[in-house]
Amino acid sequence: MRSVTASAVPTSAAARSPSVSAIARAARSKRVRCATLTAASDLPYQEIIATARRKKCDLIMMASHGRRGLSALMHGSETRAVLTHSTIPTLVYR
């Protein structure tokens, strides 16, 4: 089984990648195989889907804040965009 943790962040937030390293360390400390990849993109959902295709992932797993109503419209939802545009099964954790 191959595990990949990927993070696609808006270009202006590319400096936030240290959290990906922390997640990888936590996984490895529990003996969970983990490879990481960080990509900067103005359209993160497209990068997530493209990366999943390149890496031949069987599943995309994403977290959701569960925003609704006006808040969801104003902040957008990368998770919703991935669910809408990806043909790869996607598991959402809320």
N, C-alpha and C positions, 0 to 999 in steps of 0.2 A: 504494500500500500504506500503510495506516495502522497505526502501532505504538502500543500503549499499555502502559506499565508501571504496574501497580497493586499496591498493598500494603495488605492488610487485617491489622491488628494488634489484639491484645486491648486493650481500653480502657486498662488500666494501662500498656501499652507504647507508647502513642501518641507519646511523646516520642522514639521511635527513628527517626522519619521522615527525619532527615538522611542516613541511608544510601541512601534512595530518591533524594535529590538527587545524591549521589555517583555512583550508577549512571547517572542521566540525563546527567550531565556526561561520564562516560566514553563513553557511547553517542554523544553529540553530537560528541565529539572525534574519533570514528572516522566521522563523517558518517552515523550511523544515526539516522533520525528517531525521536524518542522523546517521548511525552507522559506525564506522571506524575499519579498520583492516590493519595492516602492516605486511608483510611477507618478509623475506630475502631469496633470491634464486640466484643461479648462472644462472638459466634459467628463468627469470621473466615471459615470456609468458606462460610457463607450470604452474607456480604458479597462475597466473591470471585465467587461465582456470580451474584449480583444485579448487580454492577458489570459483569461480562462480558456479561450480557444487555442491560443499559442501553446499553453501548457497542457492542453488536452485534459482539462479538469472534468470530472464526472459530476461535480456539484459546486455551486457557488453558495457560500453561507454568508449572510449579512445580518447586521443588527439594525433595528428600527427604533426610533424614538417614540413612535406611535402618535405623532402629531395629527391633529384633525382640524377640519374647518379652515379658517383664515390663516392660522399659523402654518398649516401644511402648504397652503398655496404660496405664502410669502417665503418660506424657507425651502420649498421644493423637496423632493425626495429622490435621492440617488437609488435607494432600494426599489422604489416604485418604478423608476426608469429601467432598472435592470430586469425587474419582473416583466415589464412590458415588452422589452426588446430582445431579451435573451432566449435562445432555444435550449440552453443548458439548464437543468433543474436547479432551482434556487430555494434554499431554506432560509427563512427569516426568523430571527430571534428577537422577541420584544420583551 
